[in-house]
Amino acid sequence: MAIVNVKDLLEAGVHFGTNASLWHPRQKPNIYGKRGSIHVVDIKATVKGLINAHYYLAKLAKANKTVLFVGTKRQAKDVVRDAARAVGMPYVAERWLGGTLTNFETIRTAIRRLDDIEARVAKPEYMRESKKIQARDGRERRRILRNLEGVRTLSKLPDVLFIIDPKHEMTAVKEAHRMGVPVVALVDTDTDPELVNLAIPGNDDGIRSIQAVVKVMVDGINKGRADSITKTAEEPAKA
C-alpha cells in the first residue's frame, strides 16, 4: 500500500499555500507557481517531506520513542488531539505553556499535584471535606487538566515534536531547539522551512489538509510499532 496518495492530497487542498505577498523566500524551491494571488505548493516537495517524515516517525516508534504532537490553532487542535490519542502519544492542543520543555520538572510537579488531587477525591472520606475545599480542588483540577491533560503521561522529554504550523507554535519550536529535540512540521509557504529539522511543505490552515498530513504520520507510527512486534515475534527463544 502506498504511503502517500497524491490524488487524496490534492483533493484535501494540501497544495494551496498562503497569499503570494506573504511568502518566505526560503520556500522558493517548494513553490510550483501561483493561482491568482495564492502560491501553489509543489506537490512533489510535499510527497517527499511526507515520506521522509513517515519513515522517521516509524523508526522512532519501532524504538519505542515518544512523539509529542503539537497543534493549538483552531483548525488543528481536534485533529492533533484525536490522532495523538489514537496512537497513545502525548499532545498539546489547547495552549503551549512556556517551559513545557525548558522547565519540564515544573510541569511534572503540576501533574503530580493533579494525581494527588484525584487520589484524594477518589477516597470515600473525601466527601466529608468542606464544600470550600472541594470547590478549590475542583477548580485546580480543571485548570491543570485544561493545560496539561495531553502531556500527563510524559515522564521525560519527548524524542521529537510533530508540529502543525511552526510559525504559530514558535515558542514550542524555540524550546525544542534549546533542548535539542528535533522538530517535524507541516510548513506553509509563509514560514521558513529551516525553522525545523524536517519540513513537510503544505497547507497548514485547512482542516482536510491537516488531516491528510497527520494521517501519514499516524500510519508511520503504527507501522513502526507493527515492525517492532514482528521483530520481537521472530526472535529465537534463548536456550
C-alpha positions, 0 to 999 in steps of 0.5 A: 500500500502506498504511503502517500496518495497524491490524488487524496492530497490534492483533493484535501487542498494540501497544495494551496499555500498562503497569499503570494505577498506573504511568502518566505523566500526560503520556500522558493524551491517548494513553490510550483507557481501561483493561482491568482494571488495564492502560491501553489505548493509543489506537490512533489516537495510535499510527497517527499517531506511526507515520506521522509517524515513517515519513515522517521516517525516509524523508526522512532516508534519501532524504538519505542520513542515518544512523539509529542504532537503539537497543534493549538490553532483552531483548525488543528487542535481536534485533529492533533488531539484525536490522532495523538490519542489514537496512537497513545502519544502525548499532545498539546492542543489547547495552549503551549505553556512556556517551559513545557520543555525548558522547565519540564520538572515544573510541569511534572510537579503540576501533574503530580499535584493533579494525581494527588488531587484525584487520589484524594477525591477518589477516597470515600472520606473525601466527601466529608471535606468542606464544600470550600475545599472541594470547590478549590480542588475542583477548580485546580483540577480543571485548570491543570487538566485544561493545560496539561491533560495531553502531556500527563503521561510524559515522564521525560522529554519527548524524542521529537515534536510533530508540529502543525504550523511552526510559525504559530507554535514558535515558542514550542519550536524555540524550546525544542531547539534549546533542548535539542529535540528535533522538530517535524512540521507541516510548513506553509509557504509563509514560514521558513522551512529551516525553522525545523529539522524536517519540513513537510511543505503544505497547507497548514490552515485547512482542516482536510489538509491537516488531516491528510498530513497527520494521517501519514504520520499516524500510519508511520507510527503504527507501522513502526510499532507493527515492525517492532512486534514482528521483530520481537515475534521472530526472535529465537527463544534463548536456550 
